[in-house]
């Protein structure tokens, strides 16, 4: 399954989490696509948001499902969830134990998984 992975990513603070998430998803047989990482927006300061959202829409369309890691809140995560939902793509949400998931994300999601260990994340698709 090809996955568009949405994760709050500011100034590479979540790089370790993103790298770990990519590793466990690939080990589980999934093909993760991280927009910020793959499109290089993290290295170029403030992007042109009109161009960026157009690219987000295209990339979500190209993937089978959306996986949101929402241990940290971010407006972009909700936007990506809404886009995927309106396209009829399944939306899955994962978050670290003890963190909160918004009511909106819960409502749009096929499944929400609270994890203690990153290796539990592929279980959201079962």
Helices and strands as residue ranges (DSSP letters): E 2-7, H 15-27, E 31-34, H 35-39, G 41-43, H 49-62, E 65-69, H 75-86, E 90-96, H 103-108, E 111-115, G 118-125
